[in-house]
Amino acid sequence: MTTRLAASLSLVLVLPAASALAQSKPPIAQFWMDVATNSMSIPGMGDMDSGAGGMFGGFFGGTKMGGGAPGLWLDTALHTRLKASGAEGSHAIPPGLNMGSSLPLLPVVESGRSGGEHDGSAEKPKGKIVFYWGCGDKVRPGQPRVLDFSKSAPEEWGRFMTGRFAPDRGAKAVAGRSIWPNERDRQRVPNGATLEGEHAVSGDGVPASLRFSVQNAYDFMPKLQMSTAGDVKASVNVSWQSISAAQGYFLSAMGARGEEEMIIWSSSEQPDPGWGLMDYMAPAQVRKLIGEHVVLASSVQNCALPAGIFAGVEGAMVRMIAYGPELNLVYPPRPANPKAPWNPEWAVRLRVKSTGMTVLGMDEQGGGRSSGKDGQKESGEVELPSIGGVLKGLFGR
């Protein structure tokens, strides 16, 4: 077969697929909604309100404005390919949100910072990270894994930190998108608010048909009601009330021993630290990770931490995520005939999660906590974990 004949035959074979693809286009407009419920509790004190959230902002992951503070959080983003630079818009909301009739959507303003530049003088990490995994009251054979920065090469650090992750498919604040909250409107979602009802998005380049309903199944999830039992010198059992909308659960814990040693644990049956799993995740991926014994099934309601792994720490906390459902809408719907032209006007993706955090090693009744070397703090005196200290000790300033 000559080269010319082979090229002609290849073109003939490709044409049908290319023609089918040419009949479909991406939606004119895409709207994302990320819906989070964050909770934090201290044994003996109950749930913390949003005023305490700043202390633990980075430990929940995902929420952009709140940074993980307790409460209800909504992040939205709009993109229209008819105005790629970003269009000022409006999100008409149902009365049950108790936030007015609409929320403004403003284009993301690029900061102009190059980012990533450094003078090469960053301090080399020191100390070590000790990693355990799996639910159960005993440390399993082959554990822990230890990363000693003084003895490990940089490529070993990367392998140690690597794990599964939740792809970012939601309301991301990037150039070309218009977002809420923004500098014009940063109001908090009030307690008791609901997304249930009619929504509409408008703006330059946004199809007038971008209207949709949110049902109760995709509303804010309930708070994670977590409780702990046991001393950190022994096994600590974490239990929680089941959430009907939850697709699965994942837990991780972290503690500091001195300023140069961090102990971490995850509920995964596989040696996955879960760095990238404390965020929204599509139900299909949750099911996959349940099958891989990384995520806990929605029927599970407790998980024990191995005995003694957090003994002698200066502070320890456990955080948890309940992965919620995901709503994907497109208009008009895809035709039943795969050969029929399909030019959708808009698409909506709504993701839901509920996260929680509590402190380990505190008495459930009085709120007292072991101070490590010198016995007990007085009942009612709360000393929160000093995780920031160990991070500073490991990685410098």
C-alpha positions, 0 to 999 in steps of 0.5 A, a space after each residue: 500500500 502506497 503512502 498516499 493510499 494509506 493516508 487517504 484510507 486513514 482520512 476516510 476512517 476518521 471522517 465519520 467520527 469527526 462528523 459526529 463530534 462536529 454536531 455537538 458543542 460545549 455549553 454556552 454557559 457553565 455554572 458551578 455551585 459548591 455547597 459545604 457544611 463545616 462543623 467543629 466541636 470540643 469535647 465538653 463544649 459542644 459545637 464551636 461557632 464560626 468565630 473560632 473558624 480562623 484557628 482551623 481554616 486550612 484543615 477542612 479544605 475546599 471552601 474558598 471564602 470560609 477557609 473551613 470555618 464552621 457554618 454553611 458555605 456556598 461558592 459559585 462560579 459562572 463562565 460563558 464562552 460568549 465572553 471569555 474574559 468574564 461577565 458580570 452577572 446575577 444569581 437569583 436565589 430562592 427565599 429560603 436562603 435568607 440572603 435577599 433576592 439575588 447574589 452578584 457574580 463578579 469576574 475574577 481579577 488577576 492579581 498580576 503576581 508571578 507566583 512561584 518565584 523564590 531566591 532558592 534560600 528556602 530552609 530545608 525541612 527537618 524533623 520527621 513525619 510518622 504515618 499510620 493507617 487503617 481503622 483498628 485498635 492495634 498498629 498493623 505489621 509494616 507500620 508506621 512509615 517514617 519520613 525523616 527529612 534529614 536522611 531522605 532525598 527530595 524525591 522520597 518526600 514526593 513519594 511519601 506525600 503522594 496519594 489519591 486526590 479529588 479532582 477540582 471540578 467546581 467553583 474555582 476562582 480563576 480568570 474567565 469566571 465570575 464568582 460569588 462571594 466577591 468584594 461586593 458581597 461577602 455575606 455569610 449563609 445564615 444557619 437554617 438556610 436552604 437552597 431548595 427552590 428555583 434558581 436563575 443566572 443572568 448576565 452578558 453572554 448568558 442564555 436567558 434559559 439558565 433557570 433550574 430547580 434544586 431539590 432537597 436531596 442536594 441541599 446543605 447536608 447536616 452537620 457531622 456529629 462526631 464523638 470520641 471515646 478513649 485515651 490517646 495512650 490507648 485506642 481512641 474510637 471515633 463514632 458519628 451519626 449517619 447522614 442519609 445523603 452521605 456517599 461515603 466517609 473519610 477520616 484523618 488525624 494529625 498530632 504534634 510531638 515537639 516541634 519537629 515530629 508530626 504523626 498522621 493517620 488515615 482511615 484508609 485500609 491502603 497506605 494513603 495519607 488522604 492529603 487530597 481526599 478532604 474535598 468534594 468528590 463525585 459519587 462515582 469516584 467515591 464508589 471506586 475508592 470504597 471498592 479500593 478500601 480507601 473510603 469508608 462505606 456510608 453504612 460505617 459509623 465508627 472507626 478506631 485509631 490504633 492504640 498509642 500512636 498519639 501518646 505524648 503528643 502536644 495536641 491532636 485532632 481528627 477531621 472527617 468528611 462526608 461526601 455528598 451527592 452531585 447534581 449535573 444538569 444540562 439544557 437542552 438534554 442530550 437527544 436520544 439519537 446520538 447522530 442528532 445535533 446537540 448544542 446545549 445552552 447551559 450546564 450546571 454542576 452542584 456538589 455537596 459535602 459535610 466536614 467535621 473536626 474534633 480534638 483527641 485526648 480530651 475528656 468528653 465530660 469536662 473538657 480537660 486534656 492531658 498536657 503531655 508531660 506534666 499531667 492534666 490541665 484543669 477541667 474546663 481549660 481548653 488547650 487547642 492542638 498546636 499543629 502550626 508549631 510542628 509545621 513551622 518546625 518541619 518546614 521553617 518560615 
